[in-house]
Amino acid sequence: GDSTEPIKPVEYNKLDIDFEKLIAQAGDKTIKELHQYFSSQSASKKNDYTGMFEGCNLVLITAEAFSDKIIDPQRTPTLYKMMNEGMYLSNYYVPYWDVSTCDGEYAFLTGTLPKKNAISFQKTIGNSMPLTISQQLIKEGYGAYAYHGHTYTYYKRNQYLANLGYDYKGGRGGGLDVKKQWPASDVEVVDKSTGFYATKEPFVTYYMSISGHMEYSFTGNNMCYKNRHLVENEPYSDAIRAYIACQLEFESSLELLMQRLEEAGTLQNTVFVITADHYPYGLKKEQYSELFGHKIEENFELYENGCIIYKPGMTPQVVDELCYSVDLLPTLSNLFGVEFDSRLYMGRDIFSDKAPLVVFNNRSWITDKGRYNTVTGEALANDGSPLSADYVKWVNSEVSNRFAVSARILDKDYWRILFG
């Protein structure tokens, strides 16, 4: 007879949450509305990528003012290798939020949108944060570690990272003995930190880099000055050469990190995720345009970037799905095969069948159908024709919901109420 493949039942990334009961019991109007909102969301399906990295170590990196435009086989061989031998998200955006670096970290690590007129990450201190990848992996028995070369208390980073379960060490009295200079050296941060975790599998380690920080000049930035000889022949203005020079310190730190994990015997089982916190706004737009090779369009293109997800020996892949930094958390939860509820995130698992939505600080947006620019009021489909007014209205309400829901989760410590 003919042998037919058994049909796999469709499974969803969804937890067993009794929203009806929660809605009935909610005394607080806002809490009730949040329960109603999440219960009305549809969960995304498990897929071919679910559990792909189950049991692996994870290194998360927020790369200060990073742009994938500097990646080059000669200039940045380690980044080039990771990009070309890993998963490269090529249609990826990093919006700029109000609290630059801190909000960039927040969008990446919490999968929610930063709140206006607040330092959102500081407001999470004392809140329950079970959806973060660190907390999800700690539940699976992972050790969690975090490092940053600048003053360890800056933005109260010591408190909000500790609240996510990280054993955090930073510069200037924070347990990471790095030289006091501006900016600090990422190479030194890696050098001083790997001994704390490299052999202790399984681990989830977070680096907030620092060397790529503005200002981009050879006089006011130690990292630009240190690497100035490496960029002498780059065909750019001084500002761009200085920018590349300080990013080369980040490149060197990745090279050292690979070497240390290789020596520890843990490199082969480690997944790296690299995303920017924001575009290099220390450059003038016309300077940054040099890296693009044309004048940058400022509402969308300015925030275009690339994200690298790399594990040694994996099958290389360019992912051209539309996505952004807020999508990384649910994507990682899926890749690491943890039990999670895809309805609870403001982004989506990139590999799921859920439609993409990229949201910017000024409430402009991009979807798989087109884009809406709140500055010009232009709403254009991908082929340049106008988007339907109904569609624009629908996406706009979706966008304002996500901002409102994100703010309320933060204000109400909602996860503590939801998960008890």
DARASUL-V522029 format. One record per backbone hydrogen bond with DSSP energy under -0.5 kcal/mol. NH is the residue of the N-H (numbers start at 0). CO is the residue of the C=O. If there is no record, write none. Layout:
{{NH/CO} {NH/CO}}
//
This chain:
{{3/1} {12/43} {13/11} {16/14} {17/15} {18/16} {21/17} {22/18} {23/19} {24/20} {25/21} {31/27} {32/28} {33/29} {34/30} {35/31} {36/32} {37/33} {38/34} {39/35} {39/36} {40/36} {40/37} {45/10} {49/46} {50/333} {51/48} {52/334} {53/50} {55/52} {56/268} {57/202} {58/270} {59/57} {59/204} {60/272} {61/206} {62/60} {62/274} {63/61} {65/62} {69/66} {70/67} {75/71} {79/75} {80/76} {81/77} {82/78} {83/79} {84/80} {85/81} {86/308} {87/85} {87/316} {88/86} {88/306} {89/87} {89/318} {90/318} {91/304} {92/322} {93/302} {96/94} {99/96} {99/97} {102/98} {103/99} {104/100} {105/101} {106/102} {107/103} {108/104} {109/105} {110/106} {111/105} {117/114} {119/117} {121/118} {122/118} {123/119} {123/120} {124/121} {126/123} {131/128} {135/131} {136/132} {137/133} {138/134} {139/135} {139/136} {140/137} {141/136} {142/201} {144/203} {145/166} {146/205} {147/168} {148/207} {151/170} {153/150} {155/152} {156/153} {157/151} {158/155} {159/155} {160/156} {161/157} {162/158} {163/159} {164/161} {165/160} {166/143} {167/165} {168/145} {169/173} {170/147} {170/149} {173/169} {175/169} {176/174} {177/175} {180/178} {185/183} {188/184} {189/185} {190/186} {191/187} {192/188} {192/189} {193/189} {195/192} {196/192} {196/193} {197/193} {199/196} {200/198} {203/142} {204/57} {205/144} {206/59} {207/146} {208/61} {208/206} {212/209} {216/214} {220/216} {221/181} {224/220} {225/221} {226/222} {227/224} {229/226} {230/227} {233/230} {235/233} {240/236} {241/237} {242/238} {243/239} {244/240} {245/241} {246/242} {247/243} {248/244} {248/245} {249/245} {250/246} {251/247} {252/248} {253/249} {254/250} {255/251} {256/252} {257/253} {258/254} {259/255} {260/256} {261/257} {262/258} {263/259} {264/260} {264/261} {265/260} {266/260} {268/265} {269/266} {270/56} {271/309} {272/58} {273/307} {274/60} {274/272} {276/62} {280/278} {282/279} {287/283} {288/284} {289/285} {289/286} {290/286} {290/287} {291/287} {291/288} {292/288} {293/288} {301/296} {302/299} {303/300} {304/91} {306/88} {307/273} {308/86} {309/271} {309/307} {311/269} {313/310} {315/313} {316/85} {318/87} {318/316} {319/317} {322/90} {324/92} {326/323} {327/324} {330/326} {331/327} {332/328} {333/329} {334/330} {335/331} {336/333} {337/332} {339/337} {341/12} {341/339} {343/340} {344/341} {345/110} {346/110} {349/347} {351/348} {357/365} {358/356} {359/363} {362/359} {364/371} {365/357} {366/369} {367/355} {370/379} {371/364} {372/377} {373/371} {376/372} {379/370} {380/384} {381/368} {383/380} {386/378} {391/387} {392/388} {393/389} {394/390} {395/391} {396/392} {397/393} {398/394} {399/395} {400/396} {401/397} {402/398} {403/399} {404/400} {405/401} {406/402} {407/403} {408/404} {409/405} {410/406} {411/407} {412/408} {412/409} {413/408} {415/412} {416/412} {417/413} {418/414} {419/415}}
//
